[in-house]
Amino acid sequence: MDKIIAFFSGLSPIMQGLVGSTFTWLVTAMGAAVVFFIKDVRKGFMDTLLGFTAGVMLAASFWSLLNPAIEMAQLTWSHQWAWVPVAIGFLGGAIFLFSLDQLLPHLHLNEPIEKSEGVKTNWNRTVLLVLAITLHNIPEGLAVGVAFGAVAEGIPGADLAGAIALTIGIGIQDFPEGLAVALPLRRFGMSRTKSFLWGQLSGIVEPIAAVAGVALVMMAQSILPYALAFAAGAMIYVVVEEVIPESQSNGHNDRATLGLMFGFVIMMALDVGLG
């Protein structure tokens, strides 16, 4: 871990966010690359992985985003009212994802194309599935960028190890997300190469969102509590609106729930142990 911290220490804040989010994108690609070896996995296993993803995202939202946001808000707000900027940012993140969910055409896993959401379009199933996972990855990339931006600004409570821990946690849960796009495409008859390419494409938005997050925080340090809470609100919206329902949709509720619990504990351990 010391070598990783030393490596990131030698990079500019923008490069830290870019390298960290590129790592998460590559893990998404690794998940998608599974299609080169298998055509499908048992639904119970996939639901467990989705539950794991939800657990990691929930833990990251609190330990790496909301808790630091409250601590930072207390530096400029009274202890009694420090929740106000955090609540504003949190709800803003949820509203942002809600708006994208209403506007951006996308298709949830295991749903027929007739149940696609967002603006009606004649785009095919492949594009709609990729866009659904892309919605997941926007707040994840933003969270990585904001975390590194906080370190760059020297905010009390923000440290490089914590930002790296958040990046690792998000990277871990990006593996099943890449898998969740590529395997259905392969199952629908698409070639292995095309399934992989479309699967990894869902993660390309993370470096873009991360760089935007770093730049935003560095331009206006005072918005940091709002930005951290914004990323948390967006992530929790995705978890509750999409990831958990998908993990519970095939009758493997217990497995999905246990996956969530393990995912939460692993992300908590990463953040507390490394941060």
Backbone bond lengths (Angstrom), bond angles and torsions (degrees), N, CA, C in turn:
res aa  C-N    CA-C-N  psi(-1)  N-CA   C-N-CA  omega(-1)  CA-C   N-CA-C  phi
1 M - - - 1.462 - - 1.531 110.79 -
2 D 1.361 116.06 -35.74 1.466 120.09 -179.69 1.525 110.95 -60.49
3 K 1.335 116.20 -37.87 1.465 119.90 179.64 1.530 110.81 -67.49
4 I 1.312 116.18 -36.97 1.470 120.06 178.79 1.525 109.92 -65.52
5 I 1.342 115.80 -45.02 1.460 120.14 179.22 1.522 110.31 -61.97
6 A 1.338 116.72 -42.37 1.463 120.79 179.22 1.529 110.73 -62.48
7 F 1.324 115.95 -38.84 1.469 119.91 178.98 1.522 110.77 -63.26
8 F 1.338 116.81 -48.08 1.458 120.21 -179.25 1.522 112.05 -67.49
9 S 1.330 116.70 -30.87 1.468 120.57 -179.76 1.522 111.59 -62.24
10 G 1.318 116.77 -28.33 1.458 120.47 -178.82 1.517 114.53 -84.89
11 L 1.332 116.92 1.80 1.458 121.19 -178.24 1.521 110.62 -104.32
12 S 1.319 116.12 154.75 1.460 120.83 172.94 1.527 108.59 -70.96
13 P 1.343 118.81 159.38 1.470 120.59 -179.59 1.529 113.30 -55.44
14 I 1.332 116.25 -42.58 1.472 119.20 179.12 1.525 110.25 -61.55
15 M 1.331 116.59 -43.01 1.460 120.31 179.82 1.523 110.92 -68.10
16 Q 1.320 117.66 -34.54 1.463 119.78 176.07 1.527 110.56 -59.66
17 G 1.331 115.77 -48.17 1.458 119.47 178.15 1.511 112.21 -62.98
18 L 1.343 116.11 -39.60 1.466 120.24 -178.54 1.522 111.17 -68.14
19 V 1.333 116.77 -45.53 1.466 120.20 -179.72 1.528 110.56 -65.58
20 G 1.342 116.47 -44.24 1.456 119.71 179.91 1.520 112.49 -60.78
21 S 1.320 116.48 -45.14 1.467 120.07 -178.34 1.525 111.70 -75.20
22 T 1.324 117.47 -26.69 1.469 119.73 174.21 1.520 109.80 -66.94
23 F 1.331 115.88 -35.77 1.467 119.96 174.92 1.532 110.36 -59.92
24 T 1.337 117.21 -46.48 1.458 119.64 -179.52 1.524 111.13 -64.38
25 W 1.325 116.46 -35.49 1.468 120.17 176.28 1.526 110.19 -64.37
26 L 1.319 117.06 -42.40 1.470 120.69 179.95 1.520 111.52 -64.24
27 V 1.342 116.97 -34.74 1.457 119.09 176.78 1.528 110.07 -67.58
28 T 1.324 116.76 -37.29 1.466 120.14 173.51 1.526 110.04 -57.82
29 A 1.340 115.63 -43.88 1.465 120.66 178.76 1.525 111.12 -63.50
30 M 1.334 117.16 -37.32 1.467 120.26 177.46 1.521 110.88 -62.56
31 G 1.336 116.10 -40.94 1.457 119.23 176.83 1.517 111.53 -62.83
32 A 1.333 115.77 -42.43 1.468 119.90 179.16 1.523 111.28 -65.95
33 A 1.339 117.14 -30.43 1.471 121.58 -176.83 1.525 112.68 -67.83
34 V 1.329 117.56 -12.93 1.461 120.54 178.52 1.526 110.88 -59.41
35 V 1.346 117.00 -24.66 1.475 119.49 -179.04 1.516 112.80 -64.82
36 F 1.322 117.94 -17.28 1.457 120.08 176.76 1.525 111.64 -72.45
37 F 1.336 116.84 -14.41 1.462 120.64 -175.20 1.524 113.10 -115.71
38 I 1.337 117.29 -30.37 1.458 120.05 178.70 1.521 109.31 -137.66
39 K 1.326 115.38 160.28 1.460 119.99 -179.51 1.517 112.11 -97.82
40 D 1.316 116.48 -25.53 1.461 119.41 -177.93 1.520 109.22 -160.76
41 V 1.322 117.09 165.62 1.467 123.20 173.55 1.522 107.85 -129.90
42 R 1.305 115.28 160.94 1.467 119.50 178.19 1.528 110.05 -62.37
43 K 1.324 115.45 141.20 1.460 119.55 -177.56 1.528 111.61 -61.88
44 G 1.320 116.59 -33.53 1.453 119.46 178.85 1.519 111.99 -62.69
45 F 1.335 115.90 -40.26 1.463 120.55 178.42 1.521 110.56 -67.06
46 M 1.340 116.89 -42.35 1.461 120.90 179.68 1.525 110.59 -64.82
47 D 1.312 117.37 -38.85 1.462 120.21 178.30 1.530 111.09 -66.20
48 T 1.336 116.32 -35.72 1.466 119.89 176.41 1.519 110.63 -63.74
49 L 1.337 116.04 -42.41 1.463 120.44 178.88 1.532 111.18 -64.35
50 L 1.331 116.37 -40.11 1.464 119.10 178.20 1.528 110.97 -65.97
51 G 1.338 116.34 -38.42 1.455 119.30 175.21 1.519 111.08 -62.35
52 F 1.332 116.17 -40.71 1.468 121.56 176.87 1.526 110.36 -59.27
53 T 1.330 115.75 -44.27 1.466 120.86 177.45 1.521 110.84 -57.59
54 A 1.327 116.59 -44.90 1.463 120.47 -179.93 1.528 110.84 -62.26
55 G 1.324 117.26 -41.18 1.455 120.76 179.96 1.518 112.67 -63.12
56 V 1.330 116.50 -43.47 1.463 120.72 178.33 1.524 110.34 -62.31
57 M 1.331 116.72 -44.78 1.456 120.30 -178.47 1.527 111.92 -65.04
58 L 1.326 116.92 -38.94 1.465 119.92 178.30 1.528 111.04 -65.32
59 A 1.332 116.74 -46.09 1.466 120.18 -179.63 1.522 111.30 -64.39
60 A 1.332 116.09 -42.26 1.464 119.75 179.07 1.522 110.65 -62.96
61 S 1.322 116.40 -37.05 1.465 120.40 -179.28 1.519 111.57 -61.38
62 F 1.343 116.12 -38.22 1.464 117.70 -179.91 1.526 112.34 -86.04
63 W 1.339 116.23 -58.87 1.455 119.90 -170.95 1.527 112.86 -66.62
64 S 1.333 116.93 -37.13 1.463 119.61 -174.79 1.515 114.26 -99.19
65 L 1.334 117.77 -14.12 1.460 119.68 -173.88 1.532 112.69 -125.52
66 L 1.321 118.18 -61.43 1.460 119.77 -174.76 1.531 112.61 -67.88
67 N 1.320 117.25 -46.04 1.456 119.48 -179.06 1.535 112.12 -61.42
68 P 1.352 118.77 -48.01 1.472 118.65 175.38 1.530 112.64 -62.30
69 A 1.344 117.17 -34.83 1.467 120.08 179.54 1.523 110.75 -61.78
70 I 1.328 117.15 -41.48 1.472 120.78 178.88 1.527 110.01 -64.98
71 E 1.344 116.58 -43.75 1.468 120.21 179.70 1.532 110.90 -60.96
72 M 1.323 116.79 -40.67 1.466 120.41 -179.35 1.527 111.18 -71.29
73 A 1.332 116.75 -35.97 1.462 120.19 179.24 1.523 110.67 -65.06
74 Q 1.315 117.15 -30.82 1.464 120.87 -179.23 1.529 112.40 -68.21
75 L 1.346 116.87 -16.01 1.463 119.81 178.25 1.531 111.65 -73.23
76 T 1.321 116.81 -27.45 1.471 120.34 -176.94 1.526 112.99 -118.75
77 W 1.313 117.70 -16.00 1.458 122.11 177.82 1.532 108.40 -113.54
78 S 1.298 117.22 157.36 1.457 119.97 174.58 1.521 109.24 -65.44
79 H 1.321 115.66 154.53 1.465 120.14 -178.18 1.529 111.12 -54.93
80 Q 1.324 115.87 -37.07 1.460 121.13 -176.53 1.521 112.52 -67.76
81 W 1.349 116.77 -30.88 1.467 120.90 -174.38 1.525 113.30 -111.88
82 A 1.324 118.40 12.43 1.466 121.06 -177.83 1.529 112.11 -65.29
83 W 1.325 116.31 -19.07 1.459 119.44 -179.90 1.528 112.39 -73.42
84 V 1.329 117.99 -17.84 1.468 120.77 -173.43 1.528 112.55 -62.32
85 P 1.366 121.03 -55.65 1.464 119.39 179.23 1.520 112.68 -62.95
86 V 1.338 116.04 -31.39 1.469 119.73 179.06 1.523 110.06 -68.15
87 A 1.324 116.75 -42.56 1.463 120.58 178.89 1.528 111.10 -64.69
88 I 1.338 116.13 -40.30 1.475 120.26 179.27 1.528 110.08 -62.85
89 G 1.333 115.92 -47.66 1.462 119.72 179.54 1.515 111.94 -64.12
90 F 1.325 116.32 -42.64 1.469 121.69 -178.28 1.525 111.19 -60.22
91 L 1.345 116.07 -49.77 1.463 119.53 179.18 1.519 111.43 -67.24
92 G 1.352 116.18 -34.00 1.462 119.74 177.16 1.517 111.69 -61.74
93 G 1.341 117.29 -40.29 1.462 120.80 177.77 1.509 111.74 -64.23
94 A 1.326 116.18 -41.40 1.461 119.83 179.09 1.527 111.30 -65.39
95 I 1.336 116.27 -42.88 1.463 120.49 179.91 1.522 110.77 -65.33
96 F 1.339 116.23 -37.70 1.463 120.42 177.44 1.528 111.07 -60.23
97 L 1.346 116.92 -47.94 1.466 120.26 179.18 1.518 111.57 -68.08
98 F 1.336 116.58 -35.70 1.463 119.82 176.78 1.527 109.87 -61.12
99 S 1.329 116.68 -42.73 1.467 120.83 -179.91 1.525 110.83 -64.10
100 L 1.342 116.38 -44.42 1.462 119.36 177.57 1.528 110.65 -62.31
101 D 1.327 116.00 -38.73 1.459 121.17 -179.19 1.523 111.28 -62.98
102 Q 1.341 116.25 -34.32 1.457 120.25 179.76 1.523 112.32 -78.33
103 L 1.335 116.44 -29.86 1.461 121.00 -173.21 1.525 113.74 -96.30
104 L 1.350 116.53 -42.47 1.458 119.80 -172.83 1.527 110.60 -81.37
105 P 1.322 118.42 121.20 1.470 119.43 177.99 1.524 110.21 -62.55
106 H 1.333 117.56 132.59 1.461 121.01 179.26 1.520 109.29 -160.86
107 L 1.326 114.95 164.86 1.462 121.19 -177.06 1.523 108.93 -133.79
108 H 1.324 116.67 125.88 1.455 120.86 177.92 1.526 110.22 -71.46
109 L 1.331 115.50 154.80 1.456 120.24 177.80 1.524 110.29 -60.06
110 N 1.336 114.96 146.53 1.470 122.92 175.31 1.528 113.60 67.73
111 E 1.330 117.78 9.61 1.464 120.33 179.64 1.531 109.87 -104.24
112 P 1.340 117.60 144.57 1.465 119.84 174.50 1.521 110.20 -68.93
113 I 1.307 116.59 155.78 1.459 120.60 -174.22 1.530 111.65 -62.47
114 E 1.344 116.69 -22.71 1.467 120.11 178.21 1.532 111.82 -64.15
115 K 1.342 117.20 -19.51 1.461 121.35 -178.75 1.527 112.47 -99.67
116 S 1.315 117.14 20.45 1.464 119.89 176.33 1.524 109.56 -61.87
117 E 1.329 116.21 148.22 1.458 121.60 -176.20 1.516 110.44 -112.34
118 G 1.324 115.43 170.75 1.458 120.47 -178.34 1.521 110.89 86.23
119 V 1.324 115.35 -166.66 1.465 121.08 178.83 1.521 109.72 -60.20
120 K 1.300 117.35 133.77 1.458 121.54 -178.83 1.523 110.42 -64.94
121 T 1.335 114.56 137.35 1.454 120.25 -176.91 1.517 109.03 -152.23
122 N 1.326 116.45 164.70 1.460 120.56 176.35 1.522 111.62 -100.01
123 W 1.339 116.78 17.12 1.465 119.83 177.05 1.521 109.51 -61.61
124 N 1.343 115.98 150.29 1.458 118.95 -176.49 1.532 112.06 -80.85
125 R 1.321 115.57 173.09 1.465 122.51 -176.09 1.523 111.98 -57.85
126 T 1.337 116.86 -38.44 1.461 120.58 -177.44 1.517 111.62 -58.78
127 V 1.322 115.97 -51.93 1.462 120.72 -178.59 1.520 110.55 -62.23
128 L 1.322 117.35 -40.87 1.460 121.00 -178.09 1.525 112.07 -66.47
129 L 1.338 117.46 -38.25 1.460 120.56 177.20 1.522 111.46 -65.49
130 V 1.339 115.94 -43.54 1.464 120.45 179.65 1.528 110.38 -62.27
131 L 1.315 116.88 -41.92 1.455 120.44 179.77 1.527 112.00 -64.97
132 A 1.342 116.79 -32.40 1.468 120.01 178.17 1.525 110.14 -63.15
133 I 1.335 118.24 -45.86 1.460 121.16 179.60 1.529 110.41 -72.00
134 T 1.327 116.89 -31.35 1.466 119.87 176.74 1.524 110.59 -59.85
135 L 1.329 117.06 -36.37 1.465 120.89 175.98 1.531 110.86 -58.94
136 H 1.358 116.42 -37.40 1.462 120.10 176.89 1.525 110.54 -61.29
137 N 1.321 115.30 -42.34 1.458 120.56 -166.98 1.527 114.56 -79.71
138 I 1.309 118.06 -18.78 1.471 119.64 178.45 1.534 111.19 -60.93
139 P 1.340 119.89 -53.86 1.470 118.29 178.96 1.522 113.14 -66.32
140 E 1.329 118.01 -28.52 1.463 120.31 179.09 1.524 110.58 -66.89
141 G 1.333 116.86 -46.27 1.453 120.11 177.15 1.511 111.72 -63.71
142 L 1.323 116.24 -40.77 1.463 120.81 178.70 1.530 110.96 -61.59
143 A 1.336 116.62 -40.93 1.462 120.87 179.94 1.521 111.25 -61.62
144 V 1.326 117.11 -43.01 1.471 121.25 178.57 1.527 110.17 -62.14
145 G 1.324 116.85 -45.84 1.455 120.67 -178.76 1.514 112.88 -63.79
146 V 1.325 116.56 -44.38 1.471 120.67 -179.68 1.525 110.24 -64.10
147 A 1.340 117.50 -38.15 1.464 120.99 179.68 1.524 111.31 -62.58
148 F 1.322 117.78 -45.24 1.464 120.50 178.19 1.529 111.28 -70.06
149 G 1.326 116.66 -33.30 1.461 119.73 176.57 1.510 111.96 -63.68
150 A 1.331 116.56 -38.45 1.467 121.23 178.62 1.524 110.85 -63.65
151 V 1.334 116.18 -40.04 1.467 120.53 177.69 1.521 110.15 -63.64
152 A 1.329 116.83 -42.68 1.463 121.19 -178.43 1.514 112.18 -62.22
153 E 1.329 116.24 -33.21 1.459 120.52 -178.83 1.531 112.77 -85.26
154 G 1.332 116.07 -0.63 1.457 119.46 177.47 1.507 114.08 67.35
155 I 1.306 116.83 31.80 1.469 120.90 -178.59 1.529 109.58 -70.70
156 P 1.335 118.47 130.33 1.467 120.57 176.65 1.532 110.92 -56.00
157 G 1.307 116.29 135.62 1.455 120.91 -179.30 1.519 113.00 92.56
158 A 1.336 117.62 -12.89 1.472 121.15 178.17 1.519 108.67 -103.54
159 D 1.314 116.95 125.21 1.457 119.95 178.31 1.521 109.79 -137.19
160 L 1.329 115.02 160.54 1.459 120.87 -174.26 1.519 111.72 -64.48
161 A 1.334 116.58 -38.81 1.461 119.65 179.54 1.528 110.90 -61.24
162 G 1.334 116.50 -39.07 1.458 120.22 178.90 1.520 112.13 -65.66
163 A 1.338 116.54 -41.16 1.469 120.40 178.32 1.528 110.55 -64.77
164 I 1.330 116.12 -38.75 1.462 120.16 178.43 1.527 110.51 -67.58
165 A 1.344 116.55 -40.46 1.464 120.32 178.12 1.529 110.75 -60.61
166 L 1.326 116.57 -42.15 1.463 120.69 177.05 1.524 110.58 -61.46
167 T 1.329 116.31 -42.73 1.462 120.75 179.32 1.522 111.44 -61.79
168 I 1.326 116.09 -44.07 1.468 120.15 179.52 1.524 110.33 -63.03
169 G 1.328 116.73 -44.31 1.462 120.40 -179.79 1.515 112.42 -61.17
170 I 1.324 116.07 -45.66 1.463 119.57 178.70 1.530 110.34 -65.75
171 G 1.327 116.37 -37.25 1.458 119.36 176.78 1.521 111.71 -60.84
172 I 1.340 116.64 -43.23 1.466 120.64 -179.73 1.528 111.29 -58.59
173 Q 1.336 116.41 -44.52 1.469 117.80 -177.57 1.520 112.63 -80.32
174 D 1.333 118.20 -10.11 1.462 120.33 174.83 1.529 111.97 -74.10
175 F 1.332 117.33 -21.31 1.471 120.09 179.65 1.531 111.05 -59.49
176 P 1.343 118.53 -53.73 1.475 117.26 178.27 1.528 113.40 -65.51
177 E 1.338 118.27 -23.75 1.461 119.00 178.05 1.531 110.85 -68.59
178 G 1.342 116.86 -42.17 1.461 119.43 175.71 1.519 110.67 -62.73
179 L 1.324 115.47 -39.61 1.462 121.49 178.31 1.521 110.76 -64.13
180 A 1.334 115.60 -38.35 1.463 121.01 -175.81 1.522 112.67 -67.72
181 V 1.323 117.88 -21.95 1.464 120.85 176.01 1.522 110.52 -90.53
182 A 1.334 116.33 -47.89 1.461 120.41 -171.56 1.526 113.06 -67.73
183 L 1.329 117.61 -42.51 1.460 119.54 -176.14 1.526 113.75 -64.90
184 P 1.345 119.32 -44.39 1.474 117.70 176.12 1.529 112.77 -60.12
185 L 1.333 116.60 -37.63 1.466 119.29 178.93 1.524 110.66 -64.57
186 R 1.325 116.23 -40.64 1.462 120.27 177.10 1.516 110.39 -64.87
187 R 1.329 115.83 -40.10 1.458 120.69 -179.82 1.520 111.42 -65.27
188 F 1.347 116.97 -29.61 1.455 121.06 179.19 1.527 112.75 -82.47
189 G 1.333 116.89 3.05 1.457 120.25 174.27 1.513 115.96 104.80
190 M 1.306 118.87 0.93 1.460 120.89 178.50 1.523 109.92 -73.42
191 S 1.320 116.95 150.76 1.462 120.64 -179.63 1.517 111.05 -64.34
192 R 1.340 116.81 160.48 1.461 120.83 179.83 1.530 111.33 -60.24
193 T 1.328 115.65 -43.34 1.469 119.65 -177.41 1.519 111.30 -63.89
194 K 1.308 117.48 -46.79 1.458 120.81 -179.53 1.528 111.14 -66.61
195 S 1.338 116.96 -38.06 1.469 119.89 177.99 1.516 110.03 -61.92
196 F 1.334 116.52 -41.79 1.460 120.57 178.15 1.524 111.46 -64.23
197 L 1.328 116.45 -46.94 1.458 120.43 -177.13 1.526 111.35 -61.41
198 W 1.322 116.76 -43.18 1.456 119.51 178.55 1.520 110.74 -68.62
199 G 1.332 117.19 -37.27 1.454 121.09 -179.44 1.520 112.91 -63.37
200 Q 1.331 116.51 -45.78 1.458 119.06 179.93 1.527 112.35 -72.48
201 L 1.327 116.15 -24.94 1.458 120.02 -179.64 1.523 111.99 -61.88
202 S 1.326 116.35 -26.88 1.470 119.67 -178.97 1.525 112.01 -64.68
203 G 1.345 117.55 -20.55 1.459 120.12 -178.45 1.511 114.64 -95.43
204 I 1.332 117.44 -2.09 1.464 119.75 -174.43 1.520 112.39 -67.52
205 V 1.318 117.28 -20.66 1.460 120.79 -179.11 1.530 111.78 -72.75
206 E 1.330 117.93 -20.08 1.468 120.28 -176.31 1.528 113.18 -62.57
207 P 1.349 120.34 -49.02 1.474 118.49 177.03 1.525 112.78 -59.72
208 I 1.322 117.41 -36.19 1.463 120.78 179.45 1.525 110.12 -64.43
209 A 1.335 116.50 -48.26 1.462 120.78 -179.53 1.528 111.09 -65.84
210 A 1.334 117.41 -35.81 1.465 121.13 -178.88 1.523 111.33 -66.16
211 V 1.320 116.70 -46.85 1.469 120.05 179.04 1.525 110.48 -62.21
212 A 1.324 116.50 -39.55 1.474 120.21 176.98 1.521 110.77 -62.50
213 G 1.339 116.76 -39.63 1.453 120.60 179.89 1.518 112.52 -65.38
214 V 1.342 117.21 -44.22 1.466 121.29 177.72 1.525 110.31 -60.45
215 A 1.326 116.06 -49.39 1.465 120.88 -176.97 1.527 111.31 -61.89
216 L 1.314 116.27 -40.90 1.464 120.82 -178.25 1.527 111.01 -62.49
217 V 1.330 116.43 -45.62 1.465 120.44 -179.00 1.524 111.44 -66.43
218 M 1.336 116.58 -39.79 1.456 120.28 -178.41 1.528 111.88 -69.66
219 M 1.321 117.04 -27.43 1.460 120.12 178.56 1.522 111.94 -77.68
220 A 1.313 116.69 -30.40 1.474 120.18 -177.03 1.523 109.02 -145.54
221 Q 1.321 116.21 88.74 1.459 121.83 -176.78 1.528 111.78 -59.08
222 S 1.318 117.02 -32.27 1.462 120.60 -175.28 1.527 113.04 -64.88
223 I 1.330 116.92 -18.54 1.470 118.73 -178.45 1.522 111.96 -87.73
224 L 1.335 117.38 -0.27 1.463 119.79 -172.83 1.529 113.70 -55.62
225 P 1.354 120.34 -47.36 1.467 117.78 177.99 1.525 112.16 -59.04
226 Y 1.322 115.99 -37.92 1.459 119.63 177.64 1.537 110.69 -64.71
227 A 1.345 115.74 -42.70 1.461 120.22 -176.97 1.523 111.99 -66.24
228 L 1.331 116.87 -43.38 1.462 120.32 177.74 1.525 110.83 -61.63
229 A 1.327 115.82 -45.70 1.466 120.15 179.90 1.528 111.01 -67.35
230 F 1.323 116.77 -35.03 1.466 121.50 177.42 1.530 110.13 -59.05
231 A 1.338 116.01 -47.65 1.462 120.12 179.43 1.523 110.81 -62.78
232 A 1.342 116.62 -39.70 1.469 120.33 178.54 1.525 111.08 -64.39
233 G 1.318 116.97 -44.59 1.460 120.37 179.72 1.512 112.08 -62.06
234 A 1.333 116.34 -40.19 1.463 120.38 178.96 1.528 110.78 -65.92
235 M 1.338 116.67 -40.72 1.461 119.74 -178.65 1.522 110.88 -68.11
236 I 1.324 117.01 -43.62 1.461 119.24 -178.28 1.533 110.51 -68.01
237 Y 1.324 117.06 -33.98 1.463 119.45 175.36 1.529 110.21 -59.05
238 V 1.327 116.34 -45.89 1.465 120.94 179.95 1.530 110.66 -62.05
239 V 1.335 116.46 -42.51 1.460 120.67 -178.51 1.525 110.91 -61.69
240 V 1.328 116.36 -48.43 1.466 120.53 -174.50 1.526 111.60 -75.70
241 E 1.322 116.68 -37.47 1.465 120.21 -175.25 1.521 112.33 -80.58
242 E 1.340 116.84 -30.05 1.458 117.76 -171.26 1.516 114.55 -129.23
243 V 1.329 118.47 -53.95 1.463 119.71 -169.77 1.530 112.16 -65.62
244 I 1.339 117.20 -50.92 1.467 119.36 -179.39 1.527 111.90 -63.01
245 P 1.354 119.86 -47.56 1.465 118.26 177.52 1.526 113.43 -57.72
246 E 1.341 117.81 -38.63 1.457 120.23 178.81 1.523 111.01 -66.10
247 S 1.328 116.85 -39.72 1.463 119.90 -178.93 1.525 111.99 -68.25
248 Q 1.333 117.35 -21.59 1.464 121.82 -177.02 1.524 112.91 -102.90
249 S 1.330 117.41 4.23 1.467 120.46 -169.70 1.518 114.26 -83.35
250 N 1.336 118.09 -11.13 1.470 119.57 -175.15 1.526 113.04 -111.40
251 G 1.334 117.15 13.65 1.446 119.96 177.18 1.515 115.47 86.08
252 H 1.358 117.21 7.16 1.470 120.05 179.58 1.532 109.62 -103.91
253 N 1.320 115.20 50.94 1.462 120.69 -173.15 1.520 112.69 -59.73
254 D 1.340 116.84 -43.88 1.463 119.58 -177.15 1.521 111.45 -64.20
255 R 1.331 116.78 -43.77 1.465 120.03 179.92 1.529 110.50 -63.58
256 A 1.323 115.95 -43.72 1.464 119.76 -179.39 1.526 110.53 -63.35
257 T 1.334 116.54 -39.36 1.463 120.18 -179.83 1.525 111.03 -67.14
258 L 1.332 117.17 -43.04 1.463 120.10 177.19 1.527 111.01 -63.95
259 G 1.339 116.21 -37.70 1.464 119.57 176.01 1.513 111.05 -60.49
260 L 1.331 116.59 -41.51 1.465 121.08 177.98 1.532 110.85 -61.81
261 M 1.325 116.50 -44.21 1.466 119.90 -178.50 1.531 111.27 -62.65
262 F 1.325 116.66 -44.10 1.464 119.93 179.22 1.524 111.01 -66.34
263 G 1.323 116.77 -40.13 1.457 120.14 178.12 1.512 111.73 -61.65
264 F 1.327 116.59 -41.57 1.463 121.23 178.89 1.525 110.68 -62.06
265 V 1.333 116.02 -46.03 1.470 120.33 -177.80 1.525 111.36 -64.77
266 I 1.331 117.05 -41.50 1.460 120.15 -179.25 1.523 110.82 -64.22
267 M 1.337 117.49 -43.77 1.473 119.79 178.51 1.518 110.94 -67.22
268 M 1.322 118.05 -37.74 1.454 121.21 176.74 1.523 110.48 -62.26
269 A 1.325 116.13 -43.08 1.458 120.30 180.00 1.529 111.03 -64.47
270 L 1.321 116.63 -41.04 1.462 120.42 178.30 1.529 110.84 -61.44
271 D 1.314 115.91 -46.74 1.464 119.76 -175.65 1.519 111.96 -69.42
272 V 1.338 116.65 -46.41 1.460 120.45 -177.65 1.530 110.73 -73.06
273 G 1.348 115.68 -38.48 1.452 119.55 -177.10 1.522 113.66 -74.05
274 L 1.341 116.50 -36.49 1.464 120.53 -176.20 1.508 112.59 -102.13
275 G 1.349 116.85 -25.29 1.457 119.66 -175.07 1.524 112.44 -80.85
